[in-house]
Amino acid sequence: MIVDEVSLITGRGVAETRRLSGGDTAAAFAVRLDDGTEVFAKSASPSMPGAAEAEAASLRWLAEPGVVAVPEVFGDGANCLVTEHVPASSPTARAAEELGRGLARLHSSGAPAFGSPPPGGPADAWIGLAPMRNEPEDDWPTFYARHRVQPYVRRAVDEGALSSESAKVLDQVCEDIAELAGPAEPPSRLHGDLWSGNVHWGAERAWLIDPAAHGGHRETDLAMLHLFGCPHLERIVAAYEEVSPLAAGWRDRIALHQLFPLLVHAVLFGSSYGGQAARSARRALASRSH
């Protein structure tokens, strides 16, 4: 039970629990401890071993002072994570601009390698309900093709979410990825699953939640924000570029960086996302002519 898990992790009794809405991967609760402190608790599925550990390590790695707002981690257990509870509020332009600048500083905090997991985090992690392998590589094109795109192309084909014809287009991207990737950059410290649902708008600022952190290319986080839209997105990008200008042509590379999340969605939710991944692959290949 969530009450027992929270008590074990925090060392406190539980006075009240309240189930929260949302959350595709875990049951979420606001929990009031017996000393009056309110915390947030997630109870992950036993079918996702290491998920709580991976998320806790990700949050701690992102929590550089003066960078971005992430909830403080109070502890994790086998299938439970307990963090600071941040009440939700409405997006504001000011909070979006602060997020953009903070995201630039986060990326500049760096990582040991492309594909490196957070310190203390497992190599076998999760992105939503899908497994995600963090395996260090010397360059981003090798890492992205080998550990992000190719495994999910194979799985999507096996599960009928991607046609063999579409798989050939994605394979072509992997063959040409060094040419498509743009200027080489050092590994950045990524949130790793930065769609709009993982930007939590608090009373005064935006917080990053539910990370799948790893060392990667900074354009990946920005491409994720563009995938399903985000409030004040252009303000976020403009503020980001005030701190750390993006390489020329980055908008043409959005389609390339969206391949992984689209393939994950294809595996989890079906062939409509497989078709979208194939279209993005064609756009990525066409970007060479720009």
VOBA-1610 file (N, C-alpha, C; in pm, whole numbers, padded with zeros to 5 digits, always signed):
BEGIN
Met+00084-00120+00000Met+00000+00000+00000Met+00086+00124+00000Ile+00034+00233-00062Ile+00111+00356-00074Ile+00142+00414+00063Val+00051+00400+00160Val+00074+00454+00294Val+00198+00390+00357Asp+00207+00259+00347Asp+00322+00189+00406Asp+00452+00227+00336Glu+00447+00238+00204Glu+00568+00271+00129Glu+00617+00412+00162Val+00525+00507+00170Val+00563+00644+00202Val+00619+00652+00344Ser+00558+00583+00438Ser+00607+00583+00575Ser+00748+00523+00583Leu+00771+00417+00508Leu+00903+00353+00508Leu+01009+00446+00450Ile+00975+00516+00343Ile+01072+00603+00275Ile+01100+00729+00356Thr+00995+00790+00414Thr+01012+00918+00484Thr+01042+00903+00632Gly+01011+00787+00688Gly+01027+00770+00832Gly+00919+00842+00912Arg+00810+00880+00847Arg+00701+00952+00914Arg+00571+00875+00895Gly+00476+00900+00986Gly+00343+00846+00968Gly+00267+00926+00864Val+00163+00866+00808Val+00081+00931+00706Val-00053+00968+00766Ala-00088+01098+00755Ala-00215+01145+00809Ala-00328+01139+00707Glu-00293+01161+00577Glu-00399+01167+00475Glu-00336+01144+00338Thr-00410+01075+00250Thr-00368+01061+00111Thr-00482+01106+00020Arg-00443+01165-00093Arg-00542+01210-00191Arg-00495+01169-00330Arg-00573+01089-00400Arg-00537+01044-00535Arg-00541+01163-00631Leu-00440+01176-00713Leu-00432+01283-00811Leu-00464+01228-00949Ser-00517+01315-01034Ser-00549+01275-01171Ser-00423+01275-01255Gly-00433+01213-01374Gly-00320+01209-01466Gly-00223+01099-01430Gly-00118+01091-01512Gly-00014+00990-01488Gly-00040+00864-01567Asp+00036+00843-01673Asp+00017+00725-01756Asp+00091+00603-01701Thr+00194+00628-01622Thr+00282+00518-01583Thr+00268+00476-01438Ala+00199+00556-01356Ala+00195+00526-01213Ala+00075+00594-01150Ala+00030+00539-01037Ala-00070+00606-00956Ala-00002+00717-00877Ala-00064+00835-00873Ala-00004+00952-00810Ala-00091+01001-00694Phe-00024+01045-00587Phe-00095+01085-00466Phe-00032+01210-00405Ala-00116+01296-00351Ala-00070+01398-00257Ala-00086+01337-00118Val+00021+01340-00040Val+00022+01274+00090Val+00060+01374+00198Arg-00024+01384+00302Arg+00009+01469+00417Arg+00065+01380+00527Leu+00188+01412+00567Leu+00254+01334+00672Leu+00205+01381+00809Asp+00242+01304+00912Asp+00190+01336+01046Asp+00251+01463+01104Asp+00358+01517+01043Asp+00412+01645+01090Asp+00359+01762+01009Gly+00261+01736+00919Gly+00199+01841+00840Gly+00260+01862+00702Thr+00373+01803+00677Thr+00437+01816+00546Thr+00355+01744+00440Glu+00336+01811+00326Glu+00268+01746+00215Glu+00370+01707+00110Val+00366+01582+00068Val+00459+01531-00032Val+00381+01471-00147Phe+00454+01444-00254Phe+00398+01380-00372Phe+00454+01238-00379Ala+00369+01141-00406Ala+00414+01002-00412Ala+00362+00936-00538Lys+00448+00858-00601Lys+00411+00779-00719Lys+00432+00633-00687Ser+00335+00551-00722Ser+00347+00407-00704Ser+00358+00344-00842Ala+00478+00302-00880Ala+00503+00249-01013Ala+00460+00103-01023Ser+00434+00060-01144Ser+00394-00078-01167Ser+00512-00172-01144Pro+00488-00287-01082Pro+00595-00388-01067Pro+00649-00437-01201Ser+00574-00412-01310Ser+00621-00452-01443Ser+00727-00357-01498Met+00760-00251-01421Met+00861-00155-01463Met+00974-00152-01359Pro+01052-00259-01350Pro+01157-00264-01247Pro+01259-00153-01265Gly+01294-00090-01154Gly+01394+00016-01156Gly+01342+00152-01195Ala+01212+00165-01223Ala+01159+00293-01271Ala+01171+00403-01165Ala+01137+00370-01040Ala+01146+00470-00933Ala+01290+00510-00910Glu+01380+00414-00910Glu+01522+00442-00892Glu+01575+00532-01005Ala+01536+00502-01128Ala+01582+00579-01243Ala+01531+00722-01237Glu+01403+00739-01200Glu+01348+00874-01194Glu+01411+00954-01080Ala+01434+00890-00967Ala+01498+00960-00855Ala+01637+01008-00894Ala+01714+00921-00960Ala+01849+00960-01004Ala+01842+01072-01106Ser+01743+01067-01195Ser+01727+01173-01295Ser+01698+01307-01229Leu+01603+01308-01135Leu+01568+01434-01068Leu+01688+01492-00993Arg+01761+01408-00925Arg+01879+01458-00851Arg+01983+01516-00946Trp+01999+01455-01062Trp+02099+01502-01159Trp+02059+01635-01221Leu+01930+01656-01238Leu+01882+01781-01295Leu+01881+01895-01195Ala+01894+01864-01068Ala+01875+01963-00962Ala+02002+02044-00934Glu+02063+02096-01039Glu+02178+02186-01021Glu+02128+02319-00963Pro+02199+02376-00867Pro+02155+02505-00812Pro+02148+02613-00919Gly+02039+02690-00918Gly+02026+02802-01009Gly+02004+02765-01154Val+01957+02641-01180Val+01940+02597-01319Val+01790+02590-01351Val+01727+02475-01330Val+01583+02461-01350Val+01520+02414-01220Ala+01391+02436-01209Ala+01318+02390-01090Ala+01276+02246-01111Val+01319+02157-01020Val+01272+02019-01017Val+01233+01986-00874Pro+01134+01901-00854Pro+01095+01866-00718Pro+01207+01796-00643Glu+01222+01831-00516Glu+01322+01764-00432Glu+01282+01619-00409Val+01379+01531-00416Val+01355+01388-00393Val+01372+01359-00245Phe+01269+01301-00184Phe+01277+01261-00044Phe+01319+01115-00030Gly+01300+01037-00134Gly+01344+00898-00129Gly+01268+00813-00228Asp+01320+00692-00249Asp+01252+00599-00339Asp+01266+00458-00284Gly+01170+00375-00321Gly+01171+00234-00285Gly+01161+00149-00408Ala+01127+00023-00391Ala+01122-00069-00504Ala+01026-00021-00612Asn+00909+00027-00571Asn+00809+00071-00668Asn+00745+00203-00629Cys+00816+00285-00554Cys+00758+00410-00505Cys+00862+00521-00503Leu+00820+00639-00542Leu+00903+00759-00538Leu+00830+00866-00459Val+00900+00932-00368Val+00842+01040-00288Val+00922+01167-00312Thr+00852+01273-00352Thr+00917+01401-00381Thr+00839+01515-00318Glu+00898+01632-00331Glu+00829+01756-00296Glu+00699+01767-00376His+00595+01817-00313His+00467+01837-00382His+00457+01984-00426Val+00431+02005-00555Val+00419+02139-00611Val+00278+02158-00664Pro+00195+02240-00599Pro+00060+02263-00650Pro+00062+02324-00790Ala-00033+02283-00872Ala-00038+02331-01010Ala-00101+02469-01019Ser-00056+02544-01119Ser-00112+02675-01147Ser-00119+02693-01298Ser-00132+02815-01345Ser-00147+02841-01488Ser-00016+02890-01549Pro+00009+02855-01677Pro+00131+02902-01743Pro+00133+03053-01757Thr+00252+03111-01743Thr+00270+03254-01766Thr+00390+03275-01857Ala+00390+03387-01926Ala+00502+03419-02014Ala+00631+03434-01934Arg+00621+03493-01817Arg+00741+03512-01735Arg+00801+03378-01694Ala+00716+03285-01651Ala+00765+03154-01611Ala+00824+03080-01731Ala+00765+03099-01849Ala+00816+03034-01969Ala+00956+03085-02003Glu+00976+03215-01992Glu+01107+03272-02023Glu+01211+03223-01923Glu+01173+03215-01796Glu+01265+03162-01695Glu+01298+03016-01725Leu+01199+02941-01772Leu+01223+02802-01808Leu+01322+02792-01924Gly+01305+02876-02024Gly+01396+02873-02138Gly+01540+02899-02098Arg+01560+02998-02015Arg+01697+03028-01969Arg+01751+02915-01882Gly+01665+02859-01796Gly+01709+02750-01710Gly+01742+02625-01789Leu+01664+02598-01893Leu+01689+02480-01975Leu+01824+02493-02046Ala+01856+02614-02091Ala+01987+02636-02154Ala+02100+02610-02054Arg+02082+02655-01932Arg+02186+02632-01830Arg+02195+02484-01794Leu+02080+02416-01791Leu+02081+02272-01763Leu+02162+02198-01869His+02133+02225-01994His+02206+02158-02102His+02356+02185-02093Ser+02390+02309-02057Ser+02531+02345-02048Ser+02601+02280-01929Ser+02523+02224-01836Ser+02583+02153-01722Ser+02657+02028-01767Gly+02620+01976-01885Gly+02697+01869-01948Gly+02670+01731-01893Ala+02733+01634-01957Ala+02722+01493-01922Ala+02853+01425-01960Pro+02885+01312-01895Pro+03012+01245-01927Pro+03021+01196-02070Ala+02906+01157-02129Ala+02907+01101-02265Ala+02765+01103-02318Phe+02752+01089-02450Phe+02622+01067-02508Phe+02574+00929-02464Gly+02454+00927-02404Gly+02400+00801-02356Gly+02435+00767-02213Ser+02509+00852-02146Ser+02543+00822-02006Ser+02420+00838-01918Pro+02397+00744-01826Pro+02285+00760-01731Pro+02322+00860-01623Pro+02224+00908-01547Pro+02255+00994-01433Pro+02341+00920-01332Pro+02422+00991-01254Pro+02501+00924-01151Pro+02411+00843-01058Gly+02445+00716-01042Gly+02365+00628-00957Gly+02241+00572-01023Gly+02215+00614-01147Gly+02097+00565-01216Gly+02127+00441-01298Pro+02027+00359-01320Pro+02049+00234-01395Pro+02063+00260-01544Ala+02137+00175-01611Ala+02147+00183-01757Ala+02014+00148-01822Asp+01942+00054-01763Asp+01811+00016-01814Asp+01705+00100-01744Ala+01663+00207-01812Ala+01568+00301-01755Ala+01437+00294-01834Trp+01356+00398-01820Trp+01224+00399-01883Trp+01194+00537-01940Ile+01118+00541-02049Ile+01059+00665-02098Ile+00909+00639-02105Gly+00835+00697-02012Gly+00695+00659-01998Gly+00686+00511-01964Leu+00606+00438-02041Leu+00587+00295-02019Leu+00684+00209-02097Ala+00778+00272-02166Ala+00867+00198-02255Ala+01009+00191-02199Pro+01077+00079-02217Pro+01217+00068-02172Pro+01308+00158-02255Met+01413+00207-02192Met+01508+00297-02258Met+01647+00264-02208Arg+01734+00223-02297Arg+01870+00182-02261Arg+01965+00301-02271Asn+02036+00329-02162Asn+02139+00433-02161Asn+02275+00366-02174Glu+02335+00380-02290Glu+02462+00315-02321Glu+02556+00421-02378Pro+02665+00456-02308Pro+02753+00563-02354Pro+02818+00535-02489Glu+02824+00639-02572Glu+02892+00634-02701Glu+02975+00762-02718Asp+03071+00757-02808Asp+03161+00871-02826Asp+03097+00987-02901Asp+02996+00960-02983Asp+02935+01068-03061Asp+02784+01051-03063Trp+02714+01164-03084Trp+02568+01160-03079Trp+02506+01079-03193Pro+02550+01093-03318Pro+02486+01014-03423Pro+02488+00863-03395Thr+02601+00811-03348Thr+02608+00668-03316Thr+02512+00633-03204Phe+02513+00713-03097Phe+02425+00687-02984Phe+02279+00689-03026Tyr+02238+00791-03099Tyr+02097+00808-03133Tyr+02048+00697-03225Ala+02128+00664-03327Ala+02087+00559-03419Ala+02085+00423-03349Arg+02191+00393-03274Arg+02208+00258-03219Arg+02118+00231-03099His+02094+00332-03015His+02025+00307-02888His+01889+00374-02876Arg+01853+00457-02974Arg+01723+00521-02969Arg+01636+00483-03089Val+01686+00496-03209Val+01602+00473-03327Val+01594+00324-03362Gln+01707+00259-03385Gln+01705+00122-03437Gln+01632+00021-03349Pro+01650+00022-03216Pro+01576-00076-03136Pro+01424-00061-03148Tyr+01378+00062-03161Tyr+01234+00084-03168Tyr+01180+00063-03308Val+01261+00083-03410Val+01218+00044-03545Val+01191-00106-03548Arg+01284-00185-03496Arg+01266-00331-03496Arg+01142-00371-03417Arg+01126-00311-03300Arg+01012-00349-03216Arg+00879-00306-03280Ala+00878-00186-03340Ala+00755-00139-03404Ala+00716-00226-03522Val+00814-00272-03600Val+00785-00363-03711Val+00730-00495-03657Asp+00794-00549-03554Asp+00750-00677-03496Asp+00608-00670-03443Glu+00568-00552-03392Glu+00436-00539-03332Glu+00333-00486-03430Gly+00372-00469-03557Gly+00277-00425-03658Gly+00245-00278-03656Ala+00326-00199-03587Ala+00303-00056-03577Ala+00380+00023-03682Leu+00466-00045-03759Leu+00548+00020-03860Leu+00564-00076-03977Ser+00537-00029-04098Ser+00549-00114-04216Ser+00696-00134-04251Ser+00726-00240-04324Ser+00864-00265-04366Ser+00913-00155-04458Glu+00824-00098-04537Glu+00862+00014-04625Glu+00903+00135-04543Ser+00825+00166-04441Ser+00859+00279-04354Ser+00987+00252-04278Ala+01007+00127-04238Ala+01130+00093-04167Ala+01252+00120-04253Lys+01241+00099-04384Lys+01354+00126-04474Lys+01390+00275-04472Val+01290+00362-04465Val+01316+00505-04460Val+01391+00541-04331Leu+01349+00483-04221Leu+01416+00507-04093Leu+01556+00449-04091Asp+01573+00334-04155Asp+01708+00277-04166Asp+01799+00370-04248Gln+01742+00434-04349Gln+01821+00527-04430Gln+01866+00646-04347Val+01777+00695-04261Val+01816+00803-04170Val+01934+00760-04084Cys+01930+00640-04032Cys+02039+00592-03947Cys+02170+00580-04026Glu+02161+00541-04151Glu+02280+00532-04234Glu+02340+00670-04261Asp+02253+00770-04276Asp+02297+00904-04314Asp+02305+01000-04196Ile+02291+00949-04075Ile+02269+01038-03961Ile+02386+01133-03934Ala+02507+01091-03961Ala+02620+01180-03939Ala+02609+01305-04026Glu+02553+01289-04144Glu+02534+01401-04236Glu+02415+01487-04195Leu+02316+01426-04132Leu+02193+01496-04095Leu+02200+01567-03961Ala+02298+01531-03878Ala+02298+01570-03737Ala+02337+01715-03712Gly+02393+01784-03811Gly+02436+01921-03790Gly+02572+01928-03722Pro+02612+02047-03680Pro+02745+02063-03619Pro+02760+01979-03493Ala+02877+01921-03475Ala+02903+01841-03354Ala+02898+01930-03231Glu+02839+01878-03124Glu+02831+01950-02997Glu+02869+01854-02884Pro+02915+01908-02771Pro+02943+01820-02657Pro+02814+01766-02598Pro+02820+01655-02524Pro+02698+01600-02465Pro+02635+01695-02364Ser+02504+01708-02373Ser+02427+01793-02283Ser+02356+01708-02179Arg+02321+01771-02069Arg+02242+01704-01965Arg+02095+01723-01999Leu+02029+01617-02043Leu+01892+01626-02093Leu+01789+01583-01989His+01672+01646-01996His+01555+01594-01926His+01518+01459-01986Gly+01514+01451-02118Gly+01499+01324-02187Gly+01358+01285-02225Asp+01256+01348-02166Asp+01117+01319-02201Asp+01037+01449-02189Leu+01088+01553-02255Leu+01039+01689-02229Leu+00923+01725-02322Trp+00816+01649-02312Trp+00693+01693-02378Trp+00618+01785-02282Ser+00515+01851-02332Ser+00451+01957-02254Ser+00392+01905-02124Gly+00349+01778-02121Gly+00292+01723-01998Gly+00392+01710-01886Asn+00519+01714-01917Asn+00622+01706-01814Asn+00680+01842-01777Val+00614+01948-01825Val+00639+02083-01775Val+00523+02115-01681His+00553+02124-01555His+00450+02145-01451His+00453+02291-01410Trp+00345+02362-01437Trp+00340+02506-01411Trp+00296+02529-01267Gly+00387+02584-01186Gly+00357+02618-01049Gly+00312+02762-01037Ala+00300+02809-00914Ala+00247+02943-00891Ala+00338+03052-00947Glu+00469+03031-00946Glu+00562+03135-00989Glu+00659+03091-01098Arg+00669+02960-01122Arg+00767+02913-01219Arg+00725+02778-01276Ala+00793+02738-01380Ala+00769+02607-01439Ala+00868+02507-01383Trp+00818+02390-01351Trp+00900+02282-01295Trp+00910+02169-01396Leu+01022+02101-01398Leu+01038+01984-01483Leu+01014+01858-01399Ile+00926+01772-01448Ile+00889+01651-01375Ile+00907+01530-01468Asp+00899+01411-01411Asp+00901+01283-01484Asp+01014+01273-01585Pro+01137+01302-01547Pro+01246+01297-01644Pro+01290+01155-01678Ala+01352+01144-01795Ala+01423+01023-01838Ala+01565+01069-01874Ala+01634+01123-01776Ala+01757+01199-01800Ala+01870+01111-01851His+01953+01171-01936His+02072+01105-01989His+02156+01210-02061Gly+02275+01172-02100Gly+02358+01259-02182Gly+02314+01250-02327Gly+02290+01364-02389Gly+02241+01362-02527Gly+02265+01493-02598His+02189+01517-02702His+02199+01639-02782His+02091+01735-02735Arg+02128+01859-02712Arg+02031+01954-02653Arg+01910+01978-02744Glu+01927+01963-02875Glu+01814+01984-02964Glu+01704+01879-02943Thr+01737+01766-02881Thr+01637+01663-02855Thr+01530+01712-02758Asp+01571+01776-02649Asp+01473+01830-02554Asp+01384+01934-02621Leu+01441+02021-02702Leu+01362+02124-02767Leu+01267+02064-02871Ala+01313+01960-02941Ala+01225+01893-03037Ala+01108+01827-02966Met+01131+01773-02848Met+01022+01713-02771Met+00918+01818-02733Leu+00963+01937-02695Leu+00868+02043-02663Leu+00782+02080-02783His+00839+02070-02903His+00765+02103-03024His+00670+01991-03068Leu+00688+01870-03018Leu+00613+01757-03070Leu+00463+01770-03045Phe+00423+01802-02924Phe+00282+01814-02891Phe+00245+01957-02851Gly+00338+02051-02871Gly+00310+02189-02835Gly+00333+02215-02687Cys+00352+02342-02654Cys+00374+02380-02514Cys+00335+02526-02500Pro+00271+02565-02392Pro+00236+02705-02373Pro+00360+02795-02382His+00345+02905-02454His+00451+03006-02466His+00581+02947-02522Leu+00567+02854-02616Leu+00686+02782-02664Leu+00788+02876-02728Glu+00742+02971-02807Glu+00839+03060-02873Glu+00910+03150-02772Arg+00844+03184-02665Arg+00912+03259-02558Arg+01018+03172-02490Ile+00986+03044-02471Ile+01084+02952-02413Ile+01208+02946-02500Val+01187+02930-02631Val+01299+02918-02725Val+01380+03046-02731Ala+01312+03160-02737Ala+01383+03288-02745Ala+01468+03311-02621Ala+01413+03280-02504Ala+01490+03295-02380Ala+01607+03198-02375Tyr+01586+03077-02426Tyr+01694+02978-02434Tyr+01810+03036-02514Glu+01778+03093-02629Glu+01883+03142-02717Glu+01951+03268-02664Glu+01889+03337-02571Glu+01958+03448-02503Glu+02079+03396-02426Val+02066+03279-02370Val+02171+03219-02287Val+02266+03136-02372Ser+02210+03058-02464Ser+02291+02961-02540Ser+02234+02948-02681Pro+02281+03029-02775Pro+02225+03024-02912Pro+02237+02885-02973Leu+02134+02846-03046Leu+02132+02716-03111Leu+02204+02723-03245Ala+02256+02610-03290Ala+02330+02603-03416Ala+02235+02630-03533Ala+02289+02690-03637Ala+02210+02720-03756Ala+02143+02593-03808Gly+02017+02608-03851Gly+01943+02495-03907Gly+01877+02405-03806Trp+01871+02445-03679Trp+01818+02355-03577Trp+01671+02322-03601Arg+01596+02418-03655Arg+01454+02388-03680Arg+01438+02281-03788Asp+01529+02276-03885Asp+01524+02171-03987Asp+01554+02033-03928Arg+01620+02030-03812Arg+01656+01902-03750Arg+01555+01856-03646Ile+01448+01932-03624Ile+01346+01890-03528Ile+01291+01753-03564Ala+01265+01731-03693Ala+01208+01602-03735Ala+01300+01486-03699Leu+01431+01505-03714Leu+01527+01400-03678Leu+01519+01368-03530His+01514+01470-03447His+01514+01448-03302His+01380+01397-03250Gln+01275+01411-03331Gln+01144+01360-03288Gln+01124+01213-03323Leu+01217+01152-03393Leu+01198+01012-03434Leu+01186+00919-03314Phe+01270+00937-03214Phe+01265+00846-03099Phe+01131+00853-03027Pro+01084+00972-02985Pro+00954+00972-02916Pro+00840+00923-03003Leu+00845+00948-03133Leu+00739+00899-03220Leu+00741+00747-03230Leu+00860+00689-03235Leu+00870+00544-03239Leu+00826+00482-03106Val+00858+00546-02995Val+00809+00499-02865Val+00657+00499-02865His+00597+00607-02915His+00451+00614-02921His+00395+00508-03016Ala+00466+00479-03124Ala+00419+00375-03215Ala+00411+00240-03145Val+00514+00209-03068Val+00516+00081-02995Val+00406+00078-02889Leu+00385+00189-02822Leu+00287+00191-02712Leu+00144+00209-02759Phe+00125+00289-02867Phe-00011+00332-02902Phe-00053+00300-03045Gly+00036+00242-03126Gly-00009+00193-03255Gly+00044+00262-03378Ser-00008+00217-03492Ser+00051+00248-03622Ser+00034+00393-03667Ser-00061+00467-03610Ser-00073+00607-03651Ser+00056+00683-03620Tyr+00118+00648-03509Tyr+00246+00710-03475Tyr+00359+00652-03560Gly+00347+00527-03602Gly+00445+00472-03694Gly+00447+00549-03825Gly+00328+00582-03876Gly+00321+00662-03997Gly+00378+00801-03977Gln+00354+00858-03859Gln+00409+00991-03830Gln+00561+00985-03822Ala+00615+00877-03764Ala+00761+00861-03758Ala+00820+00852-03898Ala+00755+00779-03988Ala+00804+00767-04125Ala+00802+00903-04195Arg+00697+00981-04173Arg+00692+01114-04235Arg+00802+01204-04180Ser+00828+01195-04051Ser+00937+01274-03993Ser+01072+01230-04048Ala+01087+01100-04070Ala+01212+01050-04129Ala+01233+01107-04268Arg+01127+01114-04346Arg+01139+01171-04481Arg+01174+01319-04475Arg+01115+01391-04379Arg+01150+01532-04364Arg+01296+01548-04323Ala+01342+01460-04235Ala+01482+01466-04192Ala+01575+01444-04311Leu+01543+01347-04395Leu+01627+01322-04513Leu+01620+01439-04611Ala+01503+01500-04624Ala+01488+01613-04715Ala+01560+01739-04666Ser+01588+01745-04537Ser+01648+01867-04481Ser+01788+01890-04536Arg+01851+01789-04596Arg+01985+01805-04652Arg+01989+01907-04764Ser+01874+01926-04829Ser+01871+02018-04943Ser+01851+02162-04899His+01829+02185-04771His+01802+02321-04722His+01932+02398-04702
//
